[in-house]
Amino acid sequence: MYDKMTLQVLANHTRAAAENMALALHRTAHSAFVKETQDFTVMLMDATGDTFAVPMDLGATWYPGLSYGRAIEMVEDYRPGDVAFTNDPYSCFVATHTPDTHLWKPVFWEDEIVAWTGGHIHNTDMGGAVAASLSRSLTEIYQEGIRFPPMKLVREGVFDDMIMSIMETNVRKPSLNIGDIKALVGALNTGERKVHAMLERFGKKEFLSGVAALKDQSEVQAREILQSIPDGDYVFADYADEDSDFANPCRLKLTLRIRGDEAVLDFTGSDPQLGSSLNVPSGGDPRHTVLLVGIYYVLYTLNPRLLLNTGMTRPFTCIAPEGTVLNPVSPAAVGMRSLTCARLRSVIFGAFSQAIPDRMPAAPAGNNCIINVKTHDERTGKTIIAAVNPVVGGGGGMPTRDGTNGSGADAAYLKNTPIEITETEVPVEFLKYGLAQDSGGPGRWRGGLATDMAFRVFAPDSRITARNRDRSRFRPWGVLGGRAAGLSDMVVNPGTADERRLGSIDTAILQPGDVLEVCSAGGGGRGDPMQREPWRVASDVARGYVSEAAAQSEYGVVLSNGEVDETATAALRAKATPHEGHFHYGPERSAYETQWDKGAYDLLTELLASLPIHWRFFVKTEIFRRMPGRAGAEGVQAAFEETCERFPDLPRPAASAAAAE
């Protein structure tokens, strides 16, 4: 039995080992997206494949509760020096879109596998229909690039040349893929050496029991947090802008049930499996890591001393019905699952905001847009495919401070690439890269500002993919009197006669001299903006965060030559009407829900759930097409009946068929 001090010593050792793995990968990776943006993970796992240590300073923060167990079991006869891998979202639900290549390596001690090292890299391209492999418009997993089910990539220290050749033949920039994969193998080797060092220091028995104790301690910490939250059912829903190109919103709904030290996350009522790539391949796993990422953020915010490992997932059970956007069946496309996961996190934050309003922030921007460019470099005569930069919005207003500007909250792990590096590697010219004025939601604590970036291309038919484009229709919400944030936008040739606003479109073809400007959403505000100290507002104006006009209209602060006019400010604030209600969604969602109120959307998802999976998205689209001029549950029922009449082969639910007779 480990005492707390000894357990913390082991926790420090395991975390240091994971940090060494991350540093090895960070320093040797080839693509800017791995070495600069840091979209990678590394971890140490026990013999069953459960994660027990992750780095805290480098890499993505999605996978501290990930288990590789199913993937490990699909490969036979592990030997020292072997490394297995997969990028297939449907084989074992470890990889969740094709660019994420996951590797794992057995750690032997005394001829026994006692642990595993593992991790993933996001490859810049895995082939498929579009450069960088990802677009909302894709409809089948087959379009999203080559897939490898779990298999050995390295056999007793030697790479499998056949597998490497197949990958090189099918991807657009094989040197980046192969270089990043070899860098990850080096990181796994580093982790193996560190585990051997811990085994020598602590002994095999003590090390293995200590790893189990680390997971148990994380579970205890998570249960203590849940016990501090009032029991109840907390319901929240939020929307992605579109369920496919130029189409209808996609709703995620959560009923969070907290009872003592356990919680159920019931996603029943979320949209059906989509005919686009926004689906999230969870396999129905009740503790799948992509369903629980928002939980990790909440738990760690409430207890920064939380041990991040699979133990913290034990008090939680997720319900994601099969054939829905959070549990699709093959061959549904899943490449843009990160957009849906961003909305999923905001849904979780919204539910917890009702449970513990004094401890939770407003909504983060929730659109971590990642820009990839495929263009011709006239300097070298080569085709370039590269990630330019993530355009990530601000964090929501916090209980005691403003939201983080530019890259906040749940997307803060995506680091920016210095524009000097990008301009050296990619033939583009940056015209703007900074913060967008007035984009943060007004509040006692202001939401973080959006990121605004513009660049010019020089080659014909330069292809841009901007995955995770969202929040151009539904704003990040404010709480407790705070206001919703500014919307995102993407514009070609802004301010010219050739200007084109692209909304949530995530692909574009640019010609020489064209400029693309991308602006994220901001973070929601928290608390009544009329309660924000006038000197803070004046400081925001001086920094360019807030315009003088917004200072007056949103905060009731009148400035004269940069100084607060106390008398005029007091008079203006006395006339202000505070927002009532826990959430402020902005005019777009309020207008939308006059037609699609709770009863209407709940009936829609109930009707769709009664249909065969392959009919659901089609019928949803047909009902939306027939809804203009209608509203509420009655409108949905009428639109559904018309759809059934128009398509007699549609299998009708028993209740609906009886009503028609």
Disulfide bonds with the S-S distance in Angstrom:
none
